[in-house]
Amino acid sequence: MCDEEFGEEAPTLNITPLVDVMLVLLSILMVTAPTMVYEEMVQLPQGSKEKPIEKAYKIEIRVTKNREIYIQNQKYSFDTFSDDFILFAEHISKDTAVIITADERILYKDVMAILKSVKMAGFKKVSLSTNG
């Protein structure tokens, strides 16, 4: 028994509206998915608010244009600085930072002599300060 016997045409399935609806839903999903935020609750450990942060101790060496050397407002002679600094640094931890600030008019070799004295005293964290 064929459909032709009854004179009726065979029904066809039209899926175009279904595809249109699915494309619209897919585009809505693609637009909204990046804006979705998933929040996961994380419990953070408690910090210690009682103890303030301590500033690290550092030694500041200032050299003037007249070759005068100051450490913590104590004046030292350039000629005896090497020995004086070793005596000054006897009871200071060698991990302490040392910052050398020298006037730009002082000779390079004089700054290097001070740097050498600091290194000979055993300090490893030594830096030269600039204003740039």
N, CA, C and O atoms as a GROMACS GRO file, in nm:
protein
  528
    1MET      N    1   0.083  -0.116   0.000
    1MET     CA    2   0.000   0.000   0.000
    1MET      C    3   0.088   0.123   0.000
    1MET      O    4   0.156   0.156   0.097
    2CYS      N    5   0.084   0.178  -0.099
    2CYS     CA    6   0.166   0.292  -0.128
    2CYS      C    7   0.086   0.418  -0.106
    2CYS      O    8  -0.037   0.415  -0.112
    3ASP      N    9   0.155   0.529  -0.079
    3ASP     CA   10   0.085   0.655  -0.056
    3ASP      C   11   0.020   0.706  -0.184
    3ASP      O   12  -0.076   0.784  -0.180
    4GLU      N   13   0.071   0.661  -0.294
    4GLU     CA   14   0.016   0.707  -0.419
    4GLU      C   15  -0.122   0.646  -0.443
    4GLU      O   16  -0.204   0.703  -0.516
    5GLU      N   17  -0.146   0.536  -0.384
    5GLU     CA   18  -0.276   0.472  -0.404
    5GLU      C   19  -0.387   0.555  -0.345
    5GLU      O   20  -0.498   0.560  -0.397
    6PHE      N   21  -0.355   0.621  -0.234
    6PHE     CA   22  -0.459   0.700  -0.168
    6PHE      C   23  -0.464   0.842  -0.221
    6PHE      O   24  -0.558   0.916  -0.191
    7GLY      N   25  -0.365   0.881  -0.298
    7GLY     CA   26  -0.363   1.013  -0.356
    7GLY      C   27  -0.307   1.119  -0.264
    7GLY      O   28  -0.321   1.238  -0.290
    8GLU      N   29  -0.248   1.078  -0.162
    8GLU     CA   30  -0.189   1.174  -0.070
    8GLU      C   31  -0.039   1.182  -0.092
    8GLU      O   32   0.025   1.083  -0.128
    9GLU      N   33   0.014   1.299  -0.069
    9GLU     CA   34   0.158   1.312  -0.078
    9GLU      C   35   0.221   1.268   0.053
    9GLU      O   36   0.157   1.272   0.158
   10ALA      N   37   0.348   1.227   0.046
   10ALA     CA   38   0.419   1.184   0.167
   10ALA      C   39   0.454   1.308   0.249
   10ALA      O   40   0.505   1.406   0.194
   11PRO      N   41   0.427   1.306   0.380
   11PRO     CA   42   0.458   1.423   0.462
   11PRO      C   43   0.610   1.442   0.473
   11PRO      O   44   0.684   1.344   0.485
   12THR      N   45   0.655   1.565   0.469
   12THR     CA   46   0.797   1.596   0.487
   12THR      C   47   0.815   1.670   0.619
   12THR      O   48   0.728   1.745   0.663
   13LEU      N   49   0.927   1.648   0.677
   13LEU     CA   50   0.956   1.711   0.806
   13LEU      C   51   1.035   1.838   0.780
   13LEU      O   52   1.143   1.831   0.722
   14ASN      N   53   0.984   1.954   0.823
   14ASN     CA   54   1.052   2.082   0.805
   14ASN      C   55   1.124   2.116   0.937
   14ASN      O   56   1.060   2.146   1.038
   15ILE      N   57   1.260   2.111   0.934
   15ILE     CA   58   1.338   2.136   1.057
   15ILE      C   59   1.399   2.276   1.060
   15ILE      O   60   1.475   2.306   1.151
   16THR      N   61   1.370   2.359   0.964
   16THR     CA   62   1.427   2.494   0.959
   16THR      C   63   1.392   2.577   1.083
   16THR      O   64   1.481   2.641   1.138
   17PRO      N   65   1.266   2.579   1.129
   17PRO     CA   66   1.236   2.656   1.252
   17PRO      C   67   1.310   2.601   1.375
   17PRO      O   68   1.350   2.678   1.462
   18LEU      N   69   1.328   2.471   1.381
   18LEU     CA   70   1.399   2.410   1.493
   18LEU      C   71   1.546   2.454   1.493
   18LEU      O   72   1.602   2.484   1.598
   19VAL      N   73   1.610   2.456   1.375
   19VAL     CA   74   1.749   2.499   1.364
   19VAL      C   75   1.762   2.646   1.400
   19VAL      O   76   1.857   2.686   1.466
   20ASP      N   77   1.666   2.729   1.356
   20ASP     CA   78   1.669   2.872   1.389
   20ASP      C   79   1.662   2.894   1.540
   20ASP      O   80   1.737   2.975   1.594
   21VAL      N   81   1.575   2.824   1.606
   21VAL     CA   82   1.559   2.836   1.752
   21VAL      C   83   1.687   2.791   1.822
   21VAL      O   84   1.731   2.855   1.917
   22MET      N   85   1.746   2.681   1.776
   22MET     CA   86   1.867   2.630   1.839
   22MET      C   87   1.985   2.727   1.819
   22MET      O   88   2.067   2.744   1.909
   23LEU      N   89   1.995   2.789   1.702
   23LEU     CA   90   2.101   2.886   1.679
   23LEU      C   91   2.086   3.010   1.768
   23LEU      O   92   2.184   3.064   1.818
   24VAL      N   93   1.962   3.054   1.787
   24VAL     CA   94   1.937   3.167   1.877
   24VAL      C   95   1.976   3.132   2.019
   24VAL      O   96   2.039   3.212   2.088
   25LEU      N   97   1.939   3.013   2.066
   25LEU     CA   98   1.975   2.970   2.202
   25LEU      C   99   2.127   2.955   2.217
   25LEU      O  100   2.184   2.990   2.320
   26LEU      N  101   2.192   2.903   2.112
   26LEU     CA  102   2.337   2.888   2.117
   26LEU      C  103   2.406   3.024   2.123
   26LEU      O  104   2.503   3.041   2.197
   27SER      N  105   2.358   3.121   2.046
   27SER     CA  106   2.419   3.254   2.049
   27SER      C  107   2.396   3.321   2.184
   27SER      O  108   2.485   3.391   2.233
   28ILE      N  109   2.281   3.303   2.245
   28ILE     CA  110   2.255   3.358   2.379
   28ILE      C  111   2.351   3.296   2.480
   28ILE      O  112   2.406   3.366   2.565
   29LEU      N  113   2.371   3.166   2.471
   29LEU     CA  114   2.463   3.097   2.561
   29LEU      C  115   2.607   3.146   2.542
   29LEU      O  116   2.680   3.164   2.640
   30MET      N  117   2.648   3.167   2.418
   30MET     CA  118   2.784   3.213   2.391
   30MET      C  119   2.807   3.355   2.442
   30MET      O  120   2.918   3.389   2.480
   31VAL      N  121   2.704   3.438   2.442
   31VAL     CA  122   2.718   3.575   2.489
   31VAL      C  123   2.718   3.580   2.641
   31VAL      O  124   2.794   3.658   2.700
   32THR      N  125   2.636   3.503   2.705
   32THR     CA  126   2.623   3.511   2.852
   32THR      C  127   2.724   3.426   2.927
   32THR      O  128   2.749   3.453   3.044
   33ALA      N  129   2.782   3.324   2.866
   33ALA     CA  130   2.873   3.234   2.938
   33ALA      C  131   2.998   3.306   2.990
   33ALA      O  132   3.037   3.281   3.104
   34PRO      N  133   3.064   3.395   2.913
   34PRO     CA  134   3.183   3.460   2.969
   34PRO      C  135   3.153   3.555   3.084
   34PRO      O  136   3.242   3.584   3.164
   35THR      N  137   3.030   3.603   3.096
   35THR     CA  138   2.999   3.696   3.205
   35THR      C  139   2.956   3.626   3.332
   35THR      O  140   2.940   3.690   3.436
   36MET      N  141   2.936   3.497   3.327
   36MET     CA  142   2.898   3.423   3.447
   36MET      C  143   3.017   3.413   3.540
   36MET      O  144   3.127   3.378   3.497
   37VAL      N  145   2.997   3.442   3.667
   37VAL     CA  146   3.104   3.438   3.766
   37VAL      C  147   3.068   3.334   3.870
   37VAL      O  148   2.959   3.336   3.929
   38TYR      N  149   3.161   3.243   3.891
   38TYR     CA  150   3.141   3.142   3.993
   38TYR      C  151   3.225   3.181   4.112
   38TYR      O  152   3.347   3.197   4.101
   39GLU      N  153   3.162   3.195   4.225
   39GLU     CA  154   3.232   3.237   4.345
   39GLU      C  155   3.246   3.118   4.438
   39GLU      O  156   3.148   3.055   4.478
   40GLU      N  157   3.370   3.089   4.470
   40GLU     CA  158   3.396   2.981   4.563
   40GLU      C  159   3.447   3.042   4.692
   40GLU      O  160   3.543   3.120   4.691
   41MET      N  161   3.386   3.009   4.800
   41MET     CA  162   3.423   3.066   4.929
   41MET      C  163   3.556   3.006   4.975
   41MET      O  164   3.571   2.884   4.984
   42VAL      N  165   3.651   3.094   5.004
   42VAL     CA  166   3.783   3.054   5.051
   42VAL      C  167   3.802   3.112   5.190
   42VAL      O  168   3.781   3.231   5.212
   43GLN      N  169   3.842   3.028   5.282
   43GLN     CA  170   3.865   3.075   5.417
   43GLN      C  171   4.014   3.104   5.434
   43GLN      O  172   4.097   3.014   5.425
   44LEU      N  173   4.048   3.232   5.458
   44LEU     CA  174   4.187   3.275   5.470
   44LEU      C  175   4.235   3.262   5.614
   44LEU      O  176   4.156   3.277   5.707
   45PRO      N  177   4.363   3.233   5.633
   45PRO     CA  178   4.415   3.226   5.770
   45PRO      C  179   4.423   3.364   5.833
   45PRO      O  180   4.432   3.465   5.763
   46GLN      N  181   4.420   3.367   5.963
   46GLN     CA  182   4.427   3.494   6.036
   46GLN      C  183   4.570   3.542   6.042
   46GLN      O  184   4.661   3.463   6.068
   47GLY      N  185   4.592   3.670   6.019
   47GLY     CA  186   4.725   3.730   6.028
   47GLY      C  187   4.751   3.782   6.168
   47GLY      O  188   4.659   3.789   6.250
   48SER      N  189   4.874   3.817   6.193
   48SER     CA  190   4.908   3.871   6.324
   48SER      C  191   4.906   4.024   6.314
   48SER      O  192   4.995   4.083   6.253
   49LYS      N  193   4.807   4.084   6.374
   49LYS     CA  194   4.795   4.229   6.369
   49LYS      C  195   4.868   4.295   6.485
   49LYS      O  196   4.887   4.417   6.486
   50GLU      N  197   4.909   4.217   6.583
   50GLU     CA  198   4.971   4.274   6.701
   50GLU      C  199   5.114   4.320   6.674
   50GLU      O  200   5.157   4.420   6.732
   51LYS      N  201   5.188   4.250   6.589
   51LYS     CA  202   5.329   4.280   6.569
   51LYS      C  203   5.346   4.367   6.445
   51LYS      O  204   5.318   4.322   6.334
   52PRO      N  205   5.392   4.490   6.463
   52PRO     CA  206   5.414   4.576   6.346
   52PRO      C  207   5.536   4.530   6.266
   52PRO      O  208   5.625   4.464   6.319
   53ILE      N  209   5.538   4.566   6.141
   53ILE     CA  210   5.651   4.531   6.055
   53ILE      C  211   5.771   4.616   6.096
   53ILE      O  212   5.762   4.738   6.108
   54GLU      N  213   5.882   4.548   6.116
   54GLU     CA  214   6.003   4.618   6.158
   54GLU      C  215   6.081   4.660   6.034
   54GLU      O  216   6.093   4.584   5.938
   55LYS      N  217   6.132   4.781   6.038
   55LYS     CA  218   6.217   4.826   5.928
   55LYS      C  219   6.354   4.761   5.944
   55LYS      O  220   6.408   4.752   6.054
   56ALA      N  221   6.407   4.717   5.834
   56ALA     CA  222   6.538   4.653   5.838
   56ALA      C  223   6.646   4.758   5.868
   56ALA      O  224   6.644   4.868   5.815
   57TYR      N  225   6.737   4.720   5.954
   57TYR     CA  226   6.846   4.809   5.991
   57TYR      C  227   6.942   4.817   5.873
   57TYR      O  228   6.975   4.715   5.812
   58LYS      N  229   6.987   4.936   5.842
   58LYS     CA  230   7.084   4.952   5.734
   58LYS      C  231   7.185   5.058   5.775
   58LYS      O  232   7.156   5.149   5.853
   59ILE      N  233   7.303   5.045   5.721
   59ILE     CA  234   7.411   5.140   5.747
   59ILE      C  235   7.419   5.234   5.627
   59ILE      O  236   7.431   5.189   5.513
   60GLU      N  237   7.411   5.362   5.653
   60GLU     CA  238   7.422   5.461   5.546
   60GLU      C  239   7.554   5.535   5.560
   60GLU      O  240   7.583   5.597   5.662
   61ILE      N  241   7.635   5.526   5.455
   61ILE     CA  242   7.764   5.595   5.452
   61ILE      C  243   7.752   5.712   5.355
   61ILE      O  244   7.721   5.693   5.238
   62ARG      N  245   7.776   5.833   5.405
   62ARG     CA  246   7.769   5.953   5.321
   62ARG      C  247   7.909   6.010   5.304
   62ARG      O  248   7.985   6.022   5.401
   63VAL      N  249   7.943   6.044   5.180
   63VAL     CA  250   8.074   6.100   5.150
   63VAL      C  251   8.052   6.237   5.088
   63VAL      O  252   7.981   6.251   4.989
   64THR      N  253   8.113   6.338   5.147
   64THR     CA  254   8.097   6.475   5.097
   64THR      C  255   8.203   6.503   4.991
   64THR      O  256   8.294   6.423   4.969
   65LYS      N  257   8.190   6.618   4.928
   65LYS     CA  258   8.287   6.657   4.824
   65LYS      C  259   8.425   6.681   4.881
   65LYS      O  260   8.524   6.679   4.806
   66ASN      N  261   8.436   6.705   5.012
   66ASN     CA  262   8.565   6.729   5.078
   66ASN      C  263   8.625   6.600   5.134
   66ASN      O  264   8.718   6.604   5.215
   67ARG      N  265   8.572   6.484   5.090
   67ARG     CA  266   8.618   6.352   5.133
   67ARG      C  267   8.595   6.328   5.281
   67ARG      O  268   8.671   6.255   5.345
   68GLU      N  269   8.492   6.390   5.336
   68GLU     CA  270   8.452   6.363   5.474
   68GLU      C  271   8.348   6.252   5.470
   68GLU      O  272   8.256   6.254   5.388
   69ILE      N  273   8.361   6.155   5.559
   69ILE     CA  274   8.272   6.039   5.560
   69ILE      C  275   8.189   6.042   5.687
   69ILE      O  276   8.243   6.061   5.797
   70TYR      N  277   8.058   6.023   5.672
   70TYR     CA  278   7.965   6.021   5.785
   70TYR      C  279   7.891   5.888   5.788
   70TYR      O  280   7.839   5.841   5.687
   71ILE      N  281   7.889   5.830   5.907
   71ILE     CA  282   7.806   5.712   5.931
   71ILE      C  283   7.722   5.744   6.053
   71ILE      O  284   7.776   5.762   6.162
   72GLN      N  285   7.591   5.751   6.036
   72GLN     CA  286   7.498   5.785   6.146
   72GLN      C  287   7.543   5.910   6.220
   72GLN      O  288   7.553   5.908   6.343
   73ASN      N  289   7.571   6.015   6.149
   73ASN     CA  290   7.612   6.145   6.202
   73ASN      C  291   7.747   6.142   6.275
   73ASN      O  292   7.782   6.238   6.343
   74GLN      N  293   7.821   6.035   6.262
   74GLN     CA  294   7.956   6.025   6.317
   74GLN      C  295   8.053   6.049   6.204
   74GLN      O  296   8.046   5.984   6.100
   75LYS      N  297   8.145   6.144   6.223
   75LYS     CA  298   8.239   6.182   6.117
   75LYS      C  299   8.364   6.096   6.124
   75LYS      O  300   8.418   6.070   6.232
   76TYR      N  301   8.410   6.052   6.005
   76TYR     CA  302   8.532   5.972   5.995
   76TYR      C  303   8.624   6.036   5.892
   76TYR      O  304   8.579   6.102   5.798
   77SER      N  305   8.753   6.015   5.911
   77SER     CA  306   8.853   6.066   5.817
   77SER      C  307   8.866   5.968   5.701
   77SER      O  308   8.856   5.847   5.720
   78PHE      N  309   8.889   6.020   5.582
   78PHE     CA  310   8.902   5.934   5.465
   78PHE      C  311   9.026   5.846   5.475
   78PHE      O  312   9.025   5.730   5.432
   79ASP      N  313   9.133   5.900   5.530
   79ASP     CA  314   9.260   5.825   5.536
   79ASP      C  315   9.253   5.707   5.632
   79ASP      O  316   9.319   5.606   5.608
   80THR      N  317   9.175   5.716   5.737
   80THR     CA  318   9.167   5.608   5.836
   80THR      C  319   9.034   5.534   5.831
   80THR      O  320   9.001   5.458   5.923
   81PHE      N  321   8.956   5.557   5.726
   81PHE     CA  322   8.822   5.500   5.721
   81PHE      C  323   8.822   5.348   5.723
   81PHE      O  324   8.737   5.287   5.788
   82SER      N  325   8.914   5.285   5.655
   82SER     CA  326   8.915   5.139   5.647
   82SER      C  327   8.924   5.076   5.786
   82SER      O  328   8.846   4.987   5.819
   83ASP      N  329   9.018   5.123   5.867
   83ASP     CA  330   9.032   5.069   6.003
   83ASP      C  331   8.915   5.110   6.092
   83ASP      O  332   8.865   5.030   6.170
   84ASP      N  333   8.872   5.234   6.078
   84ASP     CA  334   8.759   5.281   6.160
   84ASP      C  335   8.632   5.203   6.129
   84ASP      O  336   8.555   5.172   6.220
   85PHE      N  337   8.609   5.172   6.003
   85PHE     CA  338   8.487   5.100   5.967
   85PHE      C  339   8.490   4.956   6.018
   85PHE      O  340   8.388   4.903   6.060
   86ILE      N  341   8.606   4.895   6.015
   86ILE     CA  342   8.616   4.758   6.068
   86ILE      C  343   8.585   4.758   6.217
   86ILE      O  344   8.516   4.669   6.266
   87LEU      N  345   8.635   4.858   6.291
   87LEU     CA  346   8.602   4.869   6.434
   87LEU      C  347   8.455   4.899   6.454
   87LEU      O  348   8.392   4.845   6.545
   88PHE      N  349   8.398   4.985   6.369
   88PHE     CA  350   8.257   5.020   6.378
   88PHE      C  351   8.168   4.898   6.354
   88PHE      O  352   8.064   4.883   6.418
   89ALA      N  353   8.209   4.810   6.263
   89ALA     CA  354   8.124   4.700   6.219
   89ALA      C  355   8.148   4.570   6.294
   89ALA      O  356   8.094   4.466   6.256
   90GLU      N  357   8.229   4.572   6.401
   90GLU     CA  358   8.259   4.449   6.474
   90GLU      C  359   8.135   4.378   6.525
   90GLU      O  360   8.125   4.256   6.515
   91HIS      N  361   8.040   4.453   6.579
   91HIS     CA  362   7.924   4.392   6.644
   91HIS      C  363   7.798   4.402   6.560
   91HIS      O  364   7.687   4.386   6.611
   92ILE      N  365   7.814   4.427   6.431
   92ILE     CA  366   7.698   4.440   6.342
   92ILE      C  367   7.694   4.317   6.252
   92ILE      O  368   7.797   4.270   6.204
   93SER      N  369   7.573   4.265   6.231
   93SER     CA  370   7.555   4.148   6.145
   93SER      C  371   7.603   4.180   6.003
   93SER      O  372   7.576   4.288   5.950
   94LYS      N  373   7.672   4.085   5.945
   94LYS     CA  374   7.725   4.106   5.810
   94LYS      C  375   7.617   4.096   5.702
   94LYS      O  376   7.644   4.123   5.585
   95ASP      N  377   7.494   4.060   5.739
   95ASP     CA  378   7.381   4.057   5.645
   95ASP      C  379   7.311   4.192   5.639
   95ASP      O  380   7.214   4.208   5.564
   96THR      N  381   7.358   4.288   5.715
   96THR     CA  382   7.299   4.421   5.715
   96THR      C  383   7.330   4.491   5.583
   96THR      O  384   7.441   4.481   5.531
   97ALA      N  385   7.231   4.562   5.530
   97ALA     CA  386   7.251   4.635   5.405
   97ALA      C  387   7.333   4.761   5.431
   97ALA      O  388   7.314   4.830   5.531
   98VAL      N  389   7.424   4.789   5.340
   98VAL     CA  390   7.509   4.909   5.347
   98VAL      C  391   7.484   4.990   5.221
   98VAL      O  392   7.495   4.940   5.110
   99ILE      N  393   7.451   5.118   5.240
   99ILE     CA  394   7.425   5.206   5.128
   99ILE      C  395   7.529   5.318   5.130
   99ILE      O  396   7.544   5.389   5.229
  100ILE      N  397   7.600   5.332   5.019
  100ILE     CA  398   7.703   5.435   5.007
  100ILE      C  399   7.648   5.547   4.920
  100ILE      O  400   7.612   5.524   4.805
  101THR      N  401   7.642   5.668   4.976
  101THR     CA  402   7.597   5.786   4.904
  101THR      C  403   7.715   5.882   4.897
  101THR      O  404   7.762   5.932   4.999
  102ALA      N  405   7.762   5.908   4.775
  102ALA     CA  406   7.879   5.994   4.758
  102ALA      C  407   7.844   6.112   4.669
  102ALA      O  408   7.762   6.102   4.577
  103ASP      N  409   7.906   6.224   4.698
  103ASP     CA  410   7.890   6.344   4.615
  103ASP      C  411   7.944   6.314   4.476
  103ASP      O  412   8.043   6.242   4.461
  104GLU      N  413   7.880   6.369   4.373
  104GLU     CA  414   7.921   6.340   4.236
  104GLU      C  415   8.057   6.400   4.201
  104GLU      O  416   8.119   6.360   4.103
  105ARG      N  417   8.103   6.495   4.279
  105ARG     CA  418   8.231   6.560   4.252
  105ARG      C  419   8.350   6.483   4.310
  105ARG      O  420   8.466   6.519   4.286
  106ILE      N  421   8.323   6.378   4.385
  106ILE     CA  422   8.432   6.300   4.443
  106ILE      C  423   8.485   6.203   4.337
  106ILE      O  424   8.411   6.160   4.249
  107LEU      N  425   8.611   6.170   4.345
  107LEU     CA  426   8.673   6.083   4.246
  107LEU      C  427   8.619   5.940   4.256
  107LEU      O  428   8.584   5.891   4.363
  108TYR      N  429   8.613   5.877   4.142
  108TYR     CA  430   8.565   5.739   4.134
  108TYR      C  431   8.650   5.645   4.219
  108TYR      O  432   8.598   5.558   4.288
  109LYS      N  433   8.781   5.664   4.216
  109LYS     CA  434   8.870   5.575   4.292
  109LYS      C  435   8.847   5.589   4.442
  109LYS      O  436   8.868   5.494   4.517
  110ASP      N  437   8.804   5.708   4.488
  110ASP     CA  438   8.776   5.726   4.630
  110ASP      C  439   8.650   5.649   4.671
  110ASP      O  440   8.645   5.589   4.779
  111VAL      N  441   8.550   5.650   4.584
  111VAL     CA  442   8.428   5.575   4.613
  111VAL      C  443   8.459   5.426   4.613
  111VAL      O  444   8.408   5.352   4.697
  112MET      N  445   8.542   5.381   4.520
  112MET     CA  446   8.578   5.239   4.514
  112MET      C  447   8.661   5.198   4.635
  112MET      O  448   8.653   5.084   4.680
  113ALA      N  449   8.741   5.290   4.688
  113ALA     CA  450   8.818   5.260   4.809
  113ALA      C  451   8.724   5.238   4.928
  113ALA      O  452   8.747   5.150   5.010
  114ILE      N  453   8.620   5.319   4.937
  114ILE     CA  454   8.522   5.301   5.044
  114ILE      C  455   8.447   5.169   5.026
  114ILE      O  456   8.424   5.096   5.122
  115LEU      N  457   8.409   5.141   4.902
  115LEU     CA  458   8.341   5.015   4.873
  115LEU      C  459   8.428   4.896   4.909
  115LEU      O  460   8.380   4.797   4.964
  116LYS      N  461   8.555   4.905   4.878
  116LYS     CA  462   8.649   4.798   4.912
  116LYS      C  463   8.660   4.780   5.062
  116LYS      O  464   8.666   4.667   5.111
  117SER      N  465   8.662   4.889   5.135
  117SER     CA  466   8.671   4.881   5.282
  117SER      C  467   8.548   4.812   5.340
  117SER      O  468   8.559   4.732   5.433
  118VAL      N  469   8.432   4.844   5.285
  118VAL     CA  470   8.308   4.782   5.333
  118VAL      C  471   8.308   4.633   5.301
  118VAL      O  472   8.269   4.552   5.384
  119LYS      N  473   8.351   4.598   5.181
  119LYS     CA  474   8.358   4.456   5.143
  119LYS      C  475   8.460   4.380   5.228
  119LYS      O  476   8.436   4.266   5.265
  120MET      N  477   8.573   4.444   5.258
  120MET     CA  478   8.674   4.380   5.342
  120MET      C  479   8.624   4.357   5.484
  120MET      O  480   8.669   4.265   5.552
  121ALA      N  481   8.532   4.440   5.529
  121ALA     CA  482   8.474   4.422   5.662
  121ALA      C  483   8.377   4.304   5.666
  121ALA      O  484   8.333   4.264   5.774
  122GLY      N  485   8.343   4.248   5.548
  122GLY     CA  486   8.260   4.127   5.544
  122GLY      C  487   8.116   4.149   5.503
  122GLY      O  488   8.037   4.055   5.506
  123PHE      N  489   8.079   4.269   5.466
  123PHE     CA  490   7.940   4.295   5.427
  123PHE      C  491   7.918   4.251   5.282
  123PHE      O  492   8.002   4.274   5.194
  124LYS      N  493   7.802   4.187   5.259
  124LYS     CA  494   7.771   4.134   5.126
  124LYS      C  495   7.666   4.217   5.054
  124LYS      O  496   7.662   4.220   4.931
  125LYS      N  497   7.581   4.284   5.128
  125LYS     CA  498   7.472   4.362   5.069
  125LYS      C  499   7.512   4.509   5.067
  125LYS      O  500   7.473   4.587   5.155
  126VAL      N  501   7.589   4.547   4.967
  126VAL     CA  502   7.640   4.683   4.956
  126VAL      C  503   7.588   4.742   4.826
  126VAL      O  504   7.592   4.678   4.722
  127SER      N  505   7.538   4.864   4.833
  127SER     CA  506   7.489   4.930   4.710
  127SER      C  507   7.530   5.076   4.711
  127SER      O  508   7.551   5.137   4.815
  128LEU      N  509   7.542   5.129   4.589
  128LEU     CA  510   7.574   5.270   4.571
  128LEU      C  511   7.445   5.345   4.542
  128LEU      O  512   7.366   5.302   4.457
  129SER      N  513   7.424   5.454   4.610
  129SER     CA  514   7.301   5.530   4.595
  129SER      C  515   7.318   5.637   4.489
  129SER      O  516   7.422   5.704   4.482
  130THR      N  517   7.216   5.653   4.405
  130THR     CA  518   7.211   5.762   4.307
  130THR      C  519   7.078   5.832   4.319
  130THR      O  520   6.988   5.784   4.387
  131ASN      N  521   7.065   5.944   4.255
  131ASN     CA  522   6.936   6.015   4.261
  131ASN      C  523   6.857   5.993   4.131
  131ASN      O  524   6.767   6.071   4.101
  132GLY      N  525   6.890   5.892   4.055
  132GLY     CA  526   6.821   5.866   3.929
  132GLY      C  527   6.748   5.745   3.936
  132GLY      O  528   6.683   5.706   3.839
   0.00000   0.00000   0.00000
